[in-house]
Amino acid sequence: MTDGSSHFKNGTIDEFCDDNGIKHIITPAYAPWVNGLVESTNNLLLSRLKHLCAPNLDEDPGEVNPKSIPWNWPEHLDKAVCSINDRIIPTLNATPREILFGMALRPDTNSEPPLSPQPTSPGDLDTHFSLADSFRYNTHICSLTESQRKKDIFDSKALVPDIKTGSLVQVYDNKADFNFTTINKLAPRWSVPRLITGKYLNSFTLSTLQGIPLNGLFHIRRLRPDIPLRESTLDIIHPHNIAEPSPEDLEIAEAEEHMADDLVFKSPLGT
């Protein structure tokens, strides 16, 4: 799973995936949360590499040129990967290396010194494999519980609109979020109306109002419904159906009107 950059979306990568039986999934632009596992792993790796490349720069820089520090990262890559594999994940109470081997590898300071190794019997193998499976099963359950908790938090904050094929939408320009020139501060962030032509899970294909397809997929979080002005040309061609208010909505509106009338009647200006 990668984004649609040219160094990922090309013939060389396609040929490599075909030769090795890999299914290459390309995520929509400006939607890093779709590829959250890779993004979070990259953040961990980059944070370790930053520290390893310049551990004492703030204390005694010496003759080190700060601009040359980022180019030294290949020398520290193995150590950074080991650091990630040996970190304790609080929600799992285990490290990635322990999950791989199915056993706790941290030293126990309260335990007695280990005895000399004894020959392993078939019964010992069955016991060890059973304990390893149990260890992995427990961490798997914990990871599912934590993933569901994070998803619930994300869903509670994500306001996802109800968009269907054939609807009119506007696209948010994410590039302006990373460019602070004066012209970008004044330029509109939302595009002219576009037309939904297809849906793929939470991503959509779009076209112009004249039917010209737009390149790539657009994630739903970059879209918002476009409601044309009433009786305008666009409204006649693409009418927007507004849902009828529910009885509860009508009761709330009536109560608000009564409250407004009471305030006007009681105020000095209303007498």
DRENPA-3360 file (N, C-alpha, C; in nm, 2 decimals, always signed):
BEGIN
1 = MTDGSSHF = +0.08/-0.12/+0.00/+0.00/+0.00/+0.00/+0.09/+0.12/+0.00 ~ +0.07/+0.21/-0.10/+0.15/+0.33/-0.11/+0.06/+0.44/-0.16 ~ +0.12/+0.57/-0.16/+0.05/+0.68/-0.22/+0.08/+0.68/-0.37 ~ +0.03/+0.77/-0.44/+0.04/+0.77/-0.59/+0.15/+0.85/-0.64 ~ +0.26/+0.87/-0.56/+0.38/+0.94/-0.61/+0.44/+0.86/-0.73 ~ +0.52/+0.93/-0.81/+0.58/+0.87/-0.93/+0.68/+0.76/-0.90 ~ +0.75/+0.77/-0.78/+0.84/+0.67/-0.74/+0.78/+0.54/-0.69 ~ +0.65/+0.54/-0.67/+0.57/+0.42/-0.63/+0.48/+0.37/-0.75;
9 = KNGTIDEF = +0.43/+0.47/-0.83/+0.34/+0.43/-0.93/+0.41/+0.44/-1.07 ~ +0.48/+0.33/-1.11/+0.55/+0.32/-1.23/+0.57/+0.18/-1.27 ~ +0.62/+0.16/-1.39/+0.63/+0.03/-1.45/+0.73/-0.06/-1.37 ~ +0.83/-0.01/-1.31/+0.93/-0.09/-1.24/+0.86/-0.16/-1.12 ~ +0.78/-0.07/-1.04/+0.71/-0.13/-0.92/+0.61/-0.23/-0.97 ~ +0.54/-0.20/-1.08/+0.43/-0.29/-1.12/+0.49/-0.42/-1.16 ~ +0.60/-0.42/-1.23/+0.67/-0.55/-1.27/+0.72/-0.62/-1.15 ~ +0.77/-0.55/-1.05/+0.82/-0.62/-0.93/+0.70/-0.69/-0.85;
17 = CDDNGIKH = +0.59/-0.62/-0.84/+0.47/-0.67/-0.77/+0.42/-0.79/-0.85 ~ +0.42/-0.79/-0.98/+0.37/-0.90/-1.06/+0.46/-1.02/-1.04 ~ +0.59/-1.00/-1.04/+0.68/-1.11/-1.03/+0.68/-1.18/-0.89 ~ +0.64/-1.10/-0.79/+0.64/-1.16/-0.65/+0.50/-1.18/-0.60 ~ +0.40/-1.17/-0.68/+0.26/-1.19/-0.64/+0.21/-1.10/-0.53 ~ +0.25/-0.97/-0.55/+0.21/-0.86/-0.45/+0.10/-0.78/-0.51 ~ +0.00/-0.76/-0.44/-0.11/-0.67/-0.48/-0.08/-0.53/-0.43 ~ -0.06/-0.44/-0.53/-0.02/-0.30/-0.50/-0.15/-0.21/-0.49;
25 = IITPAYAP = -0.17/-0.16/-0.37/-0.29/-0.07/-0.35/-0.24/+0.07/-0.34 ~ -0.29/+0.16/-0.42/-0.25/+0.30/-0.42/-0.36/+0.38/-0.35 ~ -0.32/+0.46/-0.24/-0.42/+0.53/-0.17/-0.44/+0.67/-0.23 ~ -0.55/+0.73/-0.21/-0.58/+0.87/-0.26/-0.48/+0.97/-0.21 ~ -0.47/+1.08/-0.29/-0.38/+1.19/-0.25/-0.43/+1.26/-0.12 ~ -0.34/+1.30/-0.04/-0.37/+1.38/+0.08/-0.46/+1.30/+0.17 ~ -0.45/+1.17/+0.18/-0.52/+1.09/+0.28/-0.43/+1.00/+0.35 ~ -0.34/+1.05/+0.43/-0.24/+0.96/+0.50/-0.30/+0.87/+0.60;
33 = WVNGLVES = -0.42/+0.90/+0.65/-0.49/+0.82/+0.75/-0.53/+0.68/+0.69 ~ -0.55/+0.68/+0.56/-0.58/+0.55/+0.49/-0.47/+0.45/+0.51 ~ -0.35/+0.50/+0.51/-0.22/+0.42/+0.52/-0.16/+0.44/+0.66 ~ -0.25/+0.44/+0.76/-0.21/+0.47/+0.90/-0.09/+0.39/+0.96 ~ -0.10/+0.25/+0.93/+0.01/+0.17/+0.98/+0.14/+0.20/+0.93 ~ +0.16/+0.23/+0.80/+0.29/+0.27/+0.75/+0.33/+0.40/+0.80 ~ +0.23/+0.50/+0.80/+0.26/+0.63/+0.85/+0.31/+0.64/+0.99 ~ +0.25/+0.56/+1.08/+0.29/+0.56/+1.22/+0.43/+0.49/+1.23;
41 = TNNLLLSR = +0.45/+0.39/+1.15/+0.58/+0.32/+1.16/+0.69/+0.41/+1.11 ~ +0.66/+0.49/+1.00/+0.76/+0.59/+0.95/+0.79/+0.69/+1.06 ~ +0.69/+0.74/+1.13/+0.71/+0.84/+1.24/+0.81/+0.78/+1.34 ~ +0.78/+0.66/+1.38/+0.87/+0.59/+1.48/+1.02/+0.58/+1.43 ~ +1.03/+0.54/+1.31/+1.16/+0.52/+1.25/+1.24/+0.66/+1.24 ~ +1.16/+0.76/+1.19/+1.23/+0.89/+1.18/+1.27/+0.95/+1.31 ~ +1.18/+0.93/+1.41/+1.22/+0.99/+1.54/+1.34/+0.92/+1.60 ~ +1.36/+0.79/+1.58/+1.48/+0.73/+1.63/+1.60/+0.77/+1.55;
49 = LKHLCAPN = +1.59/+0.78/+1.41/+1.70/+0.82/+1.33/+1.74/+0.97/+1.36 ~ +1.65/+1.06/+1.39/+1.68/+1.19/+1.43/+1.77/+1.20/+1.55 ~ +1.74/+1.11/+1.65/+1.82/+1.11/+1.77/+1.95/+1.05/+1.75 ~ +1.96/+0.94/+1.67/+2.08/+0.87/+1.65/+2.18/+0.95/+1.56 ~ +2.13/+1.02/+1.47/+2.21/+1.10/+1.38/+2.28/+1.22/+1.46 ~ +2.21/+1.27/+1.56/+2.27/+1.39/+1.63/+2.23/+1.38/+1.78 ~ +2.29/+1.28/+1.85/+2.25/+1.26/+1.99/+2.30/+1.37/+2.08 ~ +2.41/+1.43/+2.06/+2.47/+1.53/+2.15/+2.49/+1.67/+2.08;
57 = LDEDPGEV = +2.42/+1.70/+1.98/+2.44/+1.82/+1.91/+2.42/+1.94/+1.99 ~ +2.32/+1.93/+2.09/+2.29/+2.05/+2.17/+2.40/+2.07/+2.28 ~ +2.48/+1.97/+2.31/+2.58/+1.98/+2.42/+2.72/+2.01/+2.36 ~ +2.77/+1.94/+2.27/+2.91/+1.96/+2.22/+2.91/+1.93/+2.07 ~ +2.87/+2.03/+1.98/+2.86/+2.00/+1.84/+3.00/+1.97/+1.78 ~ +3.11/+2.04/+1.83/+3.24/+2.01/+1.78/+3.25/+2.06/+1.64 ~ +3.31/+1.97/+1.56/+3.33/+2.00/+1.42/+3.22/+1.95/+1.33 ~ +3.11/+1.91/+1.38/+3.00/+1.85/+1.30/+2.93/+1.96/+1.23;
65 = NPKSIPWN = +2.91/+1.94/+1.10/+2.83/+2.04/+1.03/+2.68/+2.00/+1.04 ~ +2.59/+2.07/+1.10/+2.45/+2.03/+1.11/+2.38/+1.99/+0.98 ~ +2.43/+2.06/+0.87/+2.36/+2.03/+0.74/+2.40/+1.89/+0.69 ~ +2.51/+1.83/+0.74/+2.55/+1.70/+0.69/+2.49/+1.59/+0.78 ~ +2.43/+1.62/+0.89/+2.37/+1.52/+0.98/+2.27/+1.43/+0.91 ~ +2.17/+1.48/+0.84/+2.07/+1.40/+0.78/+2.12/+1.29/+0.68 ~ +2.24/+1.32/+0.62/+2.29/+1.23/+0.52/+2.36/+1.11/+0.59 ~ +2.37/+1.11/+0.72/+2.44/+0.99/+0.79/+2.34/+0.89/+0.83;
73 = WPEHLDKA = +2.21/+0.90/+0.80/+2.11/+0.81/+0.85/+2.13/+0.66/+0.81 ~ +2.19/+0.63/+0.69/+2.21/+0.48/+0.67/+2.30/+0.42/+0.77 ~ +2.39/+0.49/+0.83/+2.48/+0.43/+0.93/+2.41/+0.39/+1.06 ~ +2.29/+0.45/+1.08/+2.22/+0.42/+1.21/+2.09/+0.35/+1.18 ~ +2.07/+0.30/+1.06/+1.94/+0.24/+1.03/+1.92/+0.11/+1.11 ~ +2.02/+0.02/+1.11/+2.01/-0.11/+1.18/+1.98/-0.09/+1.33 ~ +2.05/+0.01/+1.39/+2.03/+0.04/+1.53/+1.89/+0.09/+1.56 ~ +1.84/+0.17/+1.47/+1.70/+0.23/+1.48/+1.60/+0.12/+1.47;
81 = VCSINDRI = +1.62/+0.03/+1.38/+1.52/-0.08/+1.36/+1.52/-0.17/+1.49 ~ +1.64/-0.20/+1.54/+1.65/-0.28/+1.67/+1.58/-0.21/+1.78 ~ +1.59/-0.08/+1.79/+1.53/+0.00/+1.89/+1.37/-0.01/+1.88 ~ +1.32/-0.01/+1.76/+1.18/-0.02/+1.74/+1.13/-0.16/+1.77 ~ +1.21/-0.26/+1.74/+1.16/-0.40/+1.77/+1.17/-0.43/+1.91 ~ +1.25/-0.36/+1.99/+1.26/-0.39/+2.13/+1.19/-0.29/+2.22 ~ +1.11/-0.20/+2.16/+1.03/-0.11/+2.24/+0.90/-0.18/+2.30 ~ +0.87/-0.15/+2.42/+0.75/-0.21/+2.48/+0.62/-0.13/+2.44;
89 = IPTLNATP = +0.53/-0.20/+2.38/+0.40/-0.14/+2.34/+0.31/-0.15/+2.46 ~ +0.27/-0.04/+2.53/+0.20/-0.04/+2.65/+0.07/-0.12/+2.64 ~ -0.01/-0.10/+2.53/-0.14/-0.17/+2.52/-0.13/-0.32/+2.51 ~ -0.01/-0.37/+2.46/+0.01/-0.51/+2.44/+0.10/-0.57/+2.55 ~ +0.17/-0.49/+2.63/+0.26/-0.53/+2.73/+0.36/-0.63/+2.67 ~ +0.41/-0.60/+2.55/+0.51/-0.68/+2.48/+0.58/-0.60/+2.38 ~ +0.69/-0.65/+2.34/+0.77/-0.58/+2.23/+0.74/-0.66/+2.10 ~ +0.76/-0.59/+1.98/+0.75/-0.67/+1.86/+0.84/-0.79/+1.85;
97 = REILFGMA = +0.96/-0.79/+1.90/+1.04/-0.90/+1.90/+0.98/-1.02/+1.98 ~ +0.92/-0.99/+2.10/+0.86/-1.09/+2.18/+0.74/-1.15/+2.11 ~ +0.66/-1.07/+2.04/+0.55/-1.12/+1.96/+0.60/-1.21/+1.85 ~ +0.71/-1.18/+1.79/+0.76/-1.26/+1.68/+0.80/-1.40/+1.73 ~ +0.87/-1.40/+1.84/+0.92/-1.53/+1.90/+0.82/-1.60/+1.99 ~ +0.71/-1.52/+2.03/+0.61/-1.58/+2.11/+0.65/-1.61/+2.25 ~ +0.74/-1.52/+2.31/+0.78/-1.54/+2.45/+0.84/-1.41/+2.50 ~ +0.84/-1.39/+2.63/+0.90/-1.27/+2.69/+1.05/-1.28/+2.69;
105 = LRPDTNSE = +1.11/-1.18/+2.64/+1.26/-1.18/+2.63/+1.32/-1.08/+2.72 ~ +1.24/-1.01/+2.80/+1.30/-0.91/+2.90/+1.36/-0.98/+3.02 ~ +1.47/-0.94/+3.07/+1.53/-1.01/+3.19/+1.44/-0.98/+3.31 ~ +1.43/-1.09/+3.39/+1.36/-1.08/+3.52/+1.46/-1.07/+3.63 ~ +1.47/-0.95/+3.69/+1.57/-0.93/+3.80/+1.54/-1.01/+3.92 ~ +1.41/-1.05/+3.94/+1.37/-1.13/+4.06/+1.39/-1.28/+4.05 ~ +1.41/-1.32/+3.93/+1.42/-1.47/+3.91/+1.56/-1.52/+3.95 ~ +1.57/-1.65/+3.97/+1.70/-1.71/+4.00/+1.79/-1.73/+3.88;
113 = PPLSPQPT = +1.92/-1.74/+3.89/+2.00/-1.76/+3.77/+1.96/-1.89/+3.69 ~ +1.96/-1.88/+3.56/+1.91/-2.00/+3.49/+2.00/-2.12/+3.50 ~ +1.94/-2.24/+3.50/+2.02/-2.36/+3.52/+2.08/-2.39/+3.38 ~ +2.17/-2.49/+3.38/+2.23/-2.53/+3.26/+2.13/-2.59/+3.17 ~ +2.14/-2.57/+3.04/+2.03/-2.62/+2.95/+2.03/-2.77/+2.95 ~ +1.91/-2.82/+2.94/+1.88/-2.96/+2.94/+1.83/-3.00/+2.80 ~ +1.84/-3.13/+2.76/+1.79/-3.18/+2.63/+1.64/-3.15/+2.62 ~ +1.60/-3.11/+2.50/+1.46/-3.08/+2.48/+1.39/-3.20/+2.43;
121 = SPGDLDTH = +1.28/-3.24/+2.50/+1.20/-3.36/+2.46/+1.08/-3.31/+2.37 ~ +1.02/-3.41/+2.30/+0.90/-3.37/+2.22/+0.79/-3.31/+2.31 ~ +0.77/-3.35/+2.43/+0.67/-3.29/+2.52/+0.71/-3.14/+2.55 ~ +0.84/-3.12/+2.56/+0.88/-2.98/+2.59/+0.84/-2.89/+2.47 ~ +0.86/-2.94/+2.35/+0.83/-2.87/+2.22/+0.68/-2.83/+2.22 ~ +0.60/-2.93/+2.25/+0.46/-2.90/+2.25/+0.42/-2.80/+2.35 ~ +0.48/-2.80/+2.47/+0.45/-2.70/+2.57/+0.49/-2.56/+2.52 ~ +0.62/-2.56/+2.47/+0.67/-2.43/+2.42/+0.58/-2.37/+2.31;
129 = FSLADSFR = +0.54/-2.45/+2.21/+0.46/-2.40/+2.10/+0.32/-2.36/+2.15 ~ +0.27/-2.43/+2.25/+0.14/-2.39/+2.31/+0.15/-2.26/+2.38 ~ +0.25/-2.24/+2.46/+0.27/-2.11/+2.53/+0.29/-2.00/+2.43 ~ +0.37/-2.02/+2.32/+0.39/-1.92/+2.22/+0.26/-1.88/+2.15 ~ +0.18/-1.98/+2.11/+0.05/-1.95/+2.05/-0.04/-1.87/+2.15 ~ -0.04/-1.91/+2.28/-0.12/-1.84/+2.38/-0.07/-1.69/+2.39 ~ +0.06/-1.67/+2.39/+0.12/-1.54/+2.40/+0.07/-1.45/+2.28 ~ +0.08/-1.51/+2.16/+0.05/-1.43/+2.04/-0.10/-1.41/+2.04;
137 = YNTHICSL = -0.18/-1.50/+2.09/-0.33/-1.49/+2.09/-0.37/-1.37/+2.18 ~ -0.31/-1.36/+2.30/-0.34/-1.26/+2.39/-0.30/-1.12/+2.33 ~ -0.18/-1.11/+2.27/-0.15/-0.98/+2.22/-0.23/-0.94/+2.10 ~ -0.28/-1.04/+2.02/-0.37/-1.02/+1.91/-0.50/-0.96/+1.96 ~ -0.56/-1.02/+2.07/-0.68/-0.97/+2.12/-0.66/-0.83/+2.17 ~ -0.55/-0.80/+2.24/-0.53/-0.67/+2.29/-0.51/-0.57/+2.18 ~ -0.45/-0.61/+2.07/-0.43/-0.52/+1.95/-0.56/-0.48/+1.89 ~ -0.65/-0.58/+1.88/-0.79/-0.56/+1.82/-0.87/-0.46/+1.91;
145 = TESQRKKD = -0.86/-0.48/+2.04/-0.93/-0.39/+2.13/-0.88/-0.25/+2.12 ~ -0.75/-0.23/+2.11/-0.69/-0.10/+2.10/-0.72/-0.04/+1.97 ~ -0.72/-0.12/+1.86/-0.76/-0.06/+1.73/-0.90/-0.02/+1.72 ~ -0.99/-0.09/+1.78/-1.13/-0.05/+1.79/-1.15/+0.07/+1.87 ~ -1.08/+0.09/+1.98/-1.08/+0.21/+2.06/-1.04/+0.33/+1.98 ~ -0.93/+0.32/+1.91/-0.88/+0.43/+1.83/-0.98/+0.46/+1.71 ~ -1.04/+0.36/+1.66/-1.13/+0.38/+1.55/-1.25/+0.46/+1.60 ~ -1.30/+0.42/+1.72/-1.42/+0.49/+1.77/-1.39/+0.63/+1.80;
153 = IFDSKALV = -1.27/+0.66/+1.85/-1.23/+0.80/+1.87/-1.22/+0.88/+1.73 ~ -1.16/+0.81/+1.63/-1.15/+0.88/+1.50/-1.29/+0.90/+1.44 ~ -1.38/+0.80/+1.45/-1.51/+0.82/+1.39/-1.59/+0.92/+1.46 ~ -1.57/+0.94/+1.59/-1.65/+1.04/+1.66/-1.61/+1.18/+1.62 ~ -1.49/+1.20/+1.57/-1.44/+1.33/+1.53/-1.45/+1.36/+1.38 ~ -1.46/+1.25/+1.31/-1.47/+1.26/+1.16/-1.61/+1.29/+1.12 ~ -1.64/+1.40/+1.06/-1.77/+1.44/+1.01/-1.77/+1.40/+0.86 ~ -1.82/+1.27/+0.83/-1.82/+1.22/+0.70/-1.95/+1.25/+0.63;
161 = PDIKTGSL = -1.96/+1.32/+0.52/-2.09/+1.35/+0.46/-2.14/+1.23/+0.38 ~ -2.27/+1.23/+0.36/-2.33/+1.13/+0.28/-2.34/+1.17/+0.14 ~ -2.24/+1.11/+0.06/-2.23/+1.15/-0.08/-2.25/+1.03/-0.17 ~ -2.33/+1.05/-0.27/-2.37/+0.94/-0.36/-2.33/+0.97/-0.51 ~ -2.32/+0.87/-0.59/-2.29/+0.89/-0.73/-2.39/+0.98/-0.80 ~ -2.34/+1.07/-0.87/-2.43/+1.17/-0.94/-2.44/+1.30/-0.86 ~ -2.39/+1.31/-0.74/-2.40/+1.43/-0.66/-2.30/+1.53/-0.70 ~ -2.33/+1.66/-0.66/-2.24/+1.77/-0.68/-2.15/+1.79/-0.56;
169 = VQVYDNKA = -2.02/+1.80/-0.57/-1.94/+1.82/-0.46/-1.83/+1.93/-0.49 ~ -1.76/+1.97/-0.39/-1.65/+2.06/-0.40/-1.53/+1.99/-0.34 ~ -1.41/+2.01/-0.39/-1.29/+1.95/-0.35/-1.20/+2.05/-0.27 ~ -1.15/+2.01/-0.16/-1.06/+2.09/-0.08/-0.92/+2.09/-0.13 ~ -0.85/+2.20/-0.14/-0.72/+2.21/-0.20/-0.62/+2.20/-0.08 ~ -0.57/+2.08/-0.06/-0.47/+2.06/+0.05/-0.34/+2.12/+0.03 ~ -0.30/+2.15/-0.09/-0.17/+2.20/-0.12/-0.15/+2.34/-0.05 ~ -0.26/+2.41/-0.04/-0.26/+2.55/+0.02/-0.22/+2.54/+0.17;
177 = DFNFTTIN = -0.24/+2.42/+0.23/-0.21/+2.41/+0.38/-0.06/+2.41/+0.40 ~ +0.02/+2.39/+0.30/+0.16/+2.38/+0.31/+0.24/+2.49/+0.24 ~ +0.16/+2.58/+0.18/+0.23/+2.69/+0.11/+0.16/+2.82/+0.17 ~ +0.25/+2.91/+0.23/+0.20/+3.02/+0.30/+0.23/+3.15/+0.22 ~ +0.23/+3.15/+0.09/+0.25/+3.27/+0.01/+0.13/+3.35/+0.02 ~ +0.14/+3.48/-0.01/+0.03/+3.57/+0.00/-0.09/+3.53/-0.09 ~ -0.05/+3.49/-0.21/-0.16/+3.46/-0.31/-0.24/+3.34/-0.26 ~ -0.17/+3.24/-0.19/-0.25/+3.12/-0.14/-0.33/+3.16/-0.02;
185 = KLAPRWSV = -0.30/+3.26/+0.05/-0.38/+3.31/+0.16/-0.52/+3.36/+0.11 ~ -0.51/+3.42/-0.01/-0.63/+3.48/-0.07/-0.71/+3.38/-0.16 ~ -0.64/+3.28/-0.21/-0.70/+3.19/-0.31/-0.81/+3.10/-0.24 ~ -0.92/+3.07/-0.31/-1.02/+2.98/-0.25/-0.97/+2.84/-0.22 ~ -1.01/+2.78/-0.11/-0.97/+2.65/-0.07/-1.06/+2.54/-0.13 ~ -1.18/+2.58/-0.17/-1.27/+2.48/-0.22/-1.29/+2.50/-0.37 ~ -1.30/+2.40/-0.45/-1.30/+2.41/-0.60/-1.44/+2.44/-0.65 ~ -1.45/+2.46/-0.78/-1.58/+2.48/-0.84/-1.65/+2.34/-0.83;
193 = PRLITGKY = -1.78/+2.34/-0.85/-1.86/+2.22/-0.84/-1.81/+2.11/-0.93 ~ -1.80/+1.99/-0.88/-1.76/+1.87/-0.95/-1.87/+1.76/-0.94 ~ -1.86/+1.66/-1.03/-1.97/+1.56/-1.03/-1.91/+1.43/-0.99 ~ -1.98/+1.36/-0.90/-1.94/+1.22/-0.86/-1.97/+1.12/-0.97 ~ -1.87/+1.05/-1.02/-1.89/+0.95/-1.12/-1.87/+0.81/-1.08 ~ -1.81/+0.78/-0.97/-1.79/+0.65/-0.92/-1.74/+0.64/-0.77 ~ -1.76/+0.53/-0.71/-1.73/+0.52/-0.57/-1.65/+0.39/-0.55 ~ -1.54/+0.40/-0.47/-1.45/+0.29/-0.43/-1.43/+0.30/-0.28;
201 = LNSFTLST = -1.51/+0.23/-0.20/-1.50/+0.24/-0.05/-1.52/+0.38/-0.01 ~ -1.42/+0.45/+0.05/-1.44/+0.59/+0.09/-1.37/+0.69/+0.00 ~ -1.35/+0.65/-0.13/-1.29/+0.73/-0.23/-1.38/+0.74/-0.35 ~ -1.37/+0.85/-0.43/-1.46/+0.87/-0.54/-1.38/+0.91/-0.66 ~ -1.43/+0.89/-0.78/-1.38/+0.95/-0.90/-1.48/+1.06/-0.94 ~ -1.42/+1.17/-0.99/-1.49/+1.29/-1.02/-1.47/+1.33/-1.17 ~ -1.56/+1.42/-1.21/-1.55/+1.48/-1.34/-1.60/+1.62/-1.33 ~ -1.57/+1.70/-1.44/-1.62/+1.83/-1.45/-1.77/+1.83/-1.48;
209 = LQGIPLNG = -1.83/+1.94/-1.47/-1.97/+1.95/-1.51/-2.00/+1.92/-1.66 ~ -1.89/+1.93/-1.74/-1.90/+1.90/-1.88/-1.87/+1.75/-1.91 ~ -1.84/+1.67/-1.80/-1.82/+1.53/-1.82/-1.68/+1.49/-1.84 ~ -1.58/+1.58/-1.83/-1.44/+1.55/-1.84/-1.39/+1.48/-1.72 ~ -1.34/+1.36/-1.72/-1.29/+1.29/-1.60/-1.17/+1.36/-1.54 ~ -1.16/+1.36/-1.41/-1.05/+1.41/-1.33/-0.96/+1.30/-1.29 ~ -0.83/+1.32/-1.30/-0.73/+1.21/-1.27/-0.73/+1.17/-1.12 ~ -0.72/+1.04/-1.09/-0.70/+1.00/-0.95/-0.83/+0.98/-0.88;
217 = LFHIRRLR = -0.81/+0.94/-0.75/-0.92/+0.92/-0.66/-0.92/+1.03/-0.56 ~ -1.04/+1.06/-0.51/-1.05/+1.17/-0.41/-1.12/+1.12/-0.29 ~ -1.05/+1.13/-0.17/-1.10/+1.07/-0.05/-1.22/+1.16/+0.00 ~ -1.31/+1.09/+0.07/-1.43/+1.16/+0.11/-1.41/+1.27/+0.20 ~ -1.30/+1.27/+0.28/-1.27/+1.38/+0.37/-1.22/+1.50/+0.30 ~ -1.19/+1.50/+0.18/-1.16/+1.62/+0.10/-1.28/+1.67/+0.02 ~ -1.39/+1.61/+0.04/-1.51/+1.65/-0.03/-1.62/+1.71/+0.06 ~ -1.70/+1.80/+0.00/-1.82/+1.84/+0.08/-1.93/+1.86/-0.03;
225 = PDIPLRES = -2.06/+1.84/+0.01/-2.17/+1.85/-0.08/-2.18/+2.00/-0.13 ~ -2.21/+2.01/-0.26/-2.23/+2.14/-0.32/-2.38/+2.16/-0.34 ~ -2.44/+2.27/-0.29/-2.58/+2.30/-0.30/-2.59/+2.42/-0.39 ~ -2.64/+2.41/-0.51/-2.66/+2.52/-0.60/-2.77/+2.62/-0.54 ~ -2.75/+2.74/-0.59/-2.85/+2.84/-0.55/-2.99/+2.80/-0.61 ~ -3.09/+2.83/-0.54/-3.23/+2.79/-0.59/-3.26/+2.86/-0.72 ~ -3.32/+2.79/-0.81/-3.36/+2.84/-0.94/-3.25/+2.89/-1.03 ~ -3.12/+2.86/-0.99/-3.01/+2.89/-1.08/-3.00/+2.78/-1.19;
233 = TLDIIHPH = -2.92/+2.81/-1.29/-2.90/+2.71/-1.40/-2.85/+2.58/-1.35 ~ -2.75/+2.58/-1.25/-2.70/+2.46/-1.20/-2.80/+2.38/-1.12 ~ -2.89/+2.45/-1.05/-3.00/+2.39/-0.97/-3.10/+2.32/-1.06 ~ -3.12/+2.38/-1.17/-3.22/+2.32/-1.27/-3.17/+2.19/-1.33 ~ -3.03/+2.19/-1.36/-2.97/+2.07/-1.42/-2.95/+1.97/-1.32 ~ -2.91/+2.01/-1.20/-2.88/+1.91/-1.09/-2.96/+1.95/-0.96 ~ -3.09/+1.92/-0.96/-3.17/+1.97/-0.84/-3.12/+1.90/-0.71 ~ -3.13/+1.97/-0.61/-3.09/+1.92/-0.47/-3.21/+1.90/-0.39;
241 = NIAEPSPE = -3.23/+1.77/-0.36/-3.35/+1.73/-0.28/-3.32/+1.75/-0.13 ~ -3.40/+1.84/-0.07/-3.38/+1.86/+0.08/-3.48/+1.77/+0.15 ~ -3.44/+1.70/+0.25/-3.53/+1.61/+0.32/-3.63/+1.68/+0.40 ~ -3.75/+1.63/+0.41/-3.86/+1.69/+0.48/-3.82/+1.68/+0.63 ~ -3.85/+1.79/+0.71/-3.82/+1.79/+0.85/-3.90/+1.69/+0.93 ~ -3.84/+1.63/+1.03/-3.91/+1.53/+1.11/-4.00/+1.59/+1.21 ~ -4.10/+1.52/+1.27/-4.19/+1.58/+1.37/-4.11/+1.64/+1.48 ~ -4.00/+1.57/+1.52/-3.92/+1.63/+1.63/-3.86/+1.77/+1.59;
249 = DLEIAEAE = -3.82/+1.78/+1.47/-3.76/+1.91/+1.42/-3.87/+2.02/+1.42 ~ -3.99/+1.98/+1.38/-4.10/+2.08/+1.38/-4.14/+2.12/+1.52 ~ -4.14/+2.03/+1.62/-4.17/+2.06/+1.76/-4.06/+2.16/+1.81 ~ -3.93/+2.13/+1.78/-3.83/+2.22/+1.83/-3.84/+2.36/+1.77 ~ -3.87/+2.37/+1.64/-3.88/+2.50/+1.58/-4.00/+2.57/+1.64 ~ -4.11/+2.51/+1.67/-4.23/+2.57/+1.73/-4.19/+2.62/+1.87 ~ -4.12/+2.54/+1.94/-4.08/+2.59/+2.08/-3.99/+2.71/+2.07 ~ -3.90/+2.71/+1.98/-3.81/+2.82/+1.96/-3.89/+2.95/+1.93;
257 = EHMADDLV = -3.99/+2.94/+1.84/-4.07/+3.05/+1.81/-4.14/+3.11/+1.93 ~ -4.20/+3.02/+2.01/-4.27/+3.06/+2.13/-4.17/+3.14/+2.23 ~ -4.05/+3.08/+2.24/-3.95/+3.15/+2.33/-3.92/+3.29/+2.27 ~ -3.90/+3.30/+2.14/-3.87/+3.43/+2.09/-3.98/+3.53/+2.11 ~ -4.11/+3.48/+2.09/-4.22/+3.57/+2.11/-4.23/+3.62/+2.26 ~ -4.20/+3.53/+2.35/-4.20/+3.56/+2.49/-4.10/+3.67/+2.53 ~ -3.98/+3.65/+2.47/-3.87/+3.75/+2.50/-3.91/+3.89/+2.44 ~ -3.97/+3.89/+2.32/-4.01/+4.02/+2.27/-4.12/+4.09/+2.35;
265 = FKSPLGT = -4.21/+4.00/+2.40/-4.32/+4.06/+2.47/-4.28/+4.11/+2.61 ~ -4.18/+4.05/+2.67/-4.13/+4.09/+2.80/-4.03/+4.20/+2.80 ~ -3.96/+4.22/+2.69/-3.86/+4.32/+2.69/-3.92/+4.46/+2.68 ~ -3.85/+4.57/+2.73/-3.90/+4.70/+2.73/-3.93/+4.75/+2.59 ~ -3.85/+4.71/+2.49/-3.87/+4.75/+2.36/-3.99/+4.69/+2.29 ~ -4.04/+4.58/+2.35/-4.15/+4.51/+2.29/-4.29/+4.56/+2.35 ~ -4.28/+4.64/+2.46/-4.41/+4.69/+2.52/-4.46/+4.82/+2.45;
% end
